[in-house]
């Protein structure tokens, strides 16, 4: 692709020879020079390039094999790289090795340097809080489960915060729970990560209170029918995930209409709509004994007809009716015993 490119050939054990070399492509090679390939025991490819963005002349990069080619190319940065030329890296253990460089401080032109990679340090932290009020939840239980068998538990303080140190090359599940709230799970992994990282921001836990019905805002039905529309799938699959994460709860699906039909019609329509949600959940593996349904018609409107009548535009009035048309679920119990599979 340019000056010097890196190629890969595979050994054919059956015919006892090497296959045809294949260019590693534009993820690795550039219009300039890529040289000194080295594959560590981890399977990661190390090489030097003066065509990829770097600190000086030749910089050392790493790449990970993905689907038969190398990608996720990263500059090793300082102190592994310098303003000079850095190349010829090799490891003699997982964390120690050698490289060649003409950086300042050497004895001649190209010197051999030894290095030790400090262990990467990982952590995850966040805040547990009420989804609606945004207030921190003190005393919430945050548990950590690792693919290595790790199982830890901490309680949040007054600020709702938690923090865990993580191990390298490990997958984790983190859960947050508190009485009167739905339990929530998040996942974090350090697999394939070489650089230290604090996992923050995306690892807060907004918990939903079960003290009142919880709305499912993206449930849609065909006009005047109980048929679920395709765009409802994401919301329903999210509810299935909630039920999986809270295996002891039982719930009631509740459907509501606006007031623009007879009471009898709206009760019937909302009953059929609530049942269609239950049918979807059962079809997708939720135990029917955890579910019930009820249609409330127009008996529990959020916006009254008088309030809607005072609105000045048709758009405002329609938005008022839309607030009344909704699907929710209420948690009825927390002591369901899942059946053995």
C-alpha positions, -999 to 999 in steps of 0.1 A, spaced: 0 0 0 30 22 4 67 19 13 70 -12 35 38 -31 43 32 -59 68 19 -92 54 6 -123 72 12 -160 62 -3 -191 78 15 -224 84 -1 -254 66 6 -283 89 -9 -308 65 13 -299 36 42 -287 58 46 -253 42 36 -217 44 6 -202 27 7 -172 4 14 -140 23 -17 -117 26 -14 -79 31 -30 -68 64 -48 -40 47 -56 -4 55 -63 -9 92 -25 -16 97 -7 -5 66 -4 31 53 12 49 23 45 50 44 64 23 63 50 -4 86 77 -27 100 89 -50 128 57 -71 133 56 -91 166 28 -113 179 27 -116 216 14 -147 235 -18 -129 241 -23 -129 203 -20 -91 200 0 -78 171 27 -52 177 44 -32 149 61 1 141 48 27 117 57 62 106 25 65 86 0 63 115 -5 93 138 23 92 164 49 110 185 79 110 162 95 89 135 86 53 140 61 46 168 50 13 182 14 3 178 -8 -27 188 -37 -43 170 -62 -70 179 -73 -98 155 -110 -95 148 -128 -118 124 -96 -129 106 -81 -94 102 -64 -70 125 -82 -39 139 -85 -17 170 -50 -2 162 -36 18 192 -5 39 197 13 27 228 20 64 237 47 77 261 68 63 277 69 34 252 71 58 223 93 89 220 100 117 195 126 95 180 122 60 163 108 32 185 106 -3 171 114 -40 175 93 -46 206 92 -81 222 79 -94 255 97 -120 277 68 -121 303 33 -107 303 45 -74 317 82 -71 308 101 -69 276 125 -50 253 124 -25 225 149 -6 203 149 32 202 172 61 192 155 84 219 175 108 240 194 93 269 208 63 250 245 53 245 245 54 207 222 55 177 198 27 182 199 13 218 180 -17 233 158 -6 262 140 -28 288 105 -20 300 80 -31 326 43 -25 320 26 -14 352 -6 -34 360 -37 -17 347 -61 -5 374 -99 -6 369 -128 6 389 -166 12 385 -186 37 404 -219 55 403 -249 68 421 -282 50 430 -311 74 429 -349 76 425 -358 78 388 -386 103 394 -374 125 422 -337 122 413 -329 120 450 -300 97 461 -310 64 477 -291 58 509 -287 21 520 -293 6 486 -275 -27 480 -251 -28 451 -238 -62 443 -209 -72 419 -207 -106 402 -176 -115 382 -169 -142 356 -140 -153 379 -165 -161 407 -163 -127 425 -194 -119 445 -193 -87 466 -219 -65 482 -219 -29 495 -245 -4 508 -247 31 495 -241 61 518 -262 92 521 -250 104 487 -261 71 471 -226 64 458 -209 31 453 -174 21 440 -157 -12 432 -122 -21 421 -122 -44 391 -98 -71 380 -82 -73 345 -97 -97 319 -130 -101 338 -166 -97 329 -190 -83 356 -226 -78 363 -235 -50 388 -270 -48 404 -287 -22 426 -317 -30 447 -337 -13 475 -370 -22 492 -399 -7 473 -379 -3 440 -373 -25 410 -338 -41 409 -316 -30 380 -286 -47 364 -257 -33 344 -227 -50 327 -190 -39 326 -160 -58 312 -122 -53 314 -116 -81 289 -91 -70 262 -83 -37 280 -46 -28 286 -50 8 299 -63 17 333 -99 30 333 -125 43 358 -159 33 345 -182 62 355 -212 81 341 -229 52 324 -230 32 357 -255 52 377 -286 33 388 -319 52 384 -344 29 403 -381 29 397 -404 30 427 -431 4 429 -453 25 451 -473 37 420 -480 23 385 -451 25 361 -459 38 326 -447 21 295 -447 51 272 -438 34 239 -467 9 238 -488 16 207 -519 -1 193 -537 0 159 -565 26 159 -595 15 179 -580 -20 182 -561 -41 207 -535 -51 181 -500 -42 193 -480 -23 167 -445 -34 157 -428 -3 173 -441 -15 207 -416 -44 207 -387 -25 222 -407 -13 251 -422 -48 257 -388 -65 255 -376 -39 280 -404 -50 303 -393 -86 299 -358 -76 310 -373 -59 341 -391 -91 349 -360 -112 344 -340 -89 367 -368 -91 393 -378 -128 392 -400 -127 424 -424 -99 414 -459 -103 400 -474 -75 380 -507 -62 366 -508 -47 331 -532 -17 331 -546 0 301 -563 34 299 -582 53 272 -593 89 266 -629 99 270 -640 101 234 -662 70 233 -688 54 256 -677 41 290 -687 6 280 -667 7 248 -636 22 265 -636 -5 293 -638 -32 267 -611 -17 245 -587 -12 274 -593 -47 287 -584 -62 254 -554 -40 250 -540 -49 285 -546 -86 277 -527 -83 244 -497 -71 263 -500 -101 287 -503 -124 257 -470 -110 242 -452 -115 275 -463 -151 279 -455 -158 243 -420 -146 250 -413 -167 280 -428 -149 310 -447 -172 334 -484 -165 331 -488 -169 369 -468 -136 373 -492 -116 352 -527 -102 353 -544 -75 333 -571 -49 338 -586 -22 316 -597 10 333 -612 27 303 -616 64 310 -620 61 348 -584 72 357 -577 101 333 -547 124 340 -562 153 321 -600 160 327 -624 170 299 -628 204 315 -590 210 313 -590 199 277 -619 221 268 -600 251 281 -570 244 258 -568 269 229 -554 247 200 -563 213 186 -527 202 191 -529 209 228 -562 191 231 -549 161 213 -518 161 236 -542 161 266 -561 131 252 -527 113 245 -517 117 282 -549 98 291 -542 70 266 -515 49 283 -503 15 293 -488 9 328 -479 -19 351 -483 -21 389 -462 -44 411 -487 -66 431 -463 -88 450 -426 -96 456 -428 -132 468 -433 -152 436 -413 -184 436 -399 -191 401 -406 -225 388 -375 -248 383 -365 -251 347 
